[in-house]
Amino acid sequence: MIMKHFRAGHALIHNAFGEVLLLRRAASNDYKPCVWDIPGGTVEHGETVEDAVIREVREETGLIITVGEPIFRYDNRSELPRRQTIQIVYTCTLLGCSPIRLRANEHSAFRWTKLEDILSFELIEFVLAMALSLLFLDNPRSRTWDWHE
């Protein structure tokens, strides 16, 4: 069996009020419906992770962002040996004040929330791991999380 490797980039978008953007996955989504996520997705052939973050944010929300530093890496090994996904979260800044336009087949709602309030949402696993890391770990070098189900 040949293992497939995937890279994904995600955006922790901050607005002018210091809040971060969460998206609720659509009920019709075949993977983790109705849980809260952050914008992002798989890196396409020939694309950098940063370019994928910009593209995915624009496709999923209509927002324009600048991509900052990577703040979290999540290694999803729950589907080994068939598939492994490395997810990298970048801190991103919102440019302008465009309204959010969601794709109904992907997301059903959005919320701006303070990072310290993020744990009150039902979060997809890697966003939960990222939030716990950012809120409770002092050492940024320890912000890598391996997920095994």
Buried (B, 14 or more C-beta within 10 A) or exposed (E): EEEEEBBBBBBBBBEEEEBBBBBBBBEEBEEEEEBBBBBBBEBEEEBEBBBBBBBBBBEBBEBEBEBBEBBBBBBBBEEEEEEBBBBBBBBBEBEEEEEBEBEEEBBBEBBBBEBEEBEEBEBBBBBBBBBBBBEEEEEEEEBEBEBEE
